[in-house]
């Protein structure tokens, strides 16, 4: 195992993005369970649920927002690694993407307008940089 080549930054960010995905799922799950109870969490959830409160609702929407662009990040990170185009703008884009996605969570949870949107745009810029490097 010591002879393995080092991972590119894009692949390291991809690994950490999995941790971020799990953090989203756990945070959203914990907040919704705290609001609706363990019975709801353990149940089949067949019945129509009342709307979530502010914090659980924001966590759910932030998680959904993450999952909307996550497949593009995964594809670009893998594409850069497989094609040998890691580094440069791709590396910068991956780092920008994950930094923005990390900052986005508390901004969304605390209901910070405008700045949250700018941070989301920064994550999209990160994806765009990765795409430019890939192409």
Protein Blocks (a to p, Z undefined) as FASTA:
>chain_A
ZZpccddfklmmmmmmmmmmmmmmmmmmmmmmmmnojklmmmnolaccddddfklmmmmm
mmmmmmmmmmmmmmmmmmmmmnopggjjllmmmmmmmmmmmmmmmmmmnopghklmmmmm
mmmmmmmmmmmmmZZ
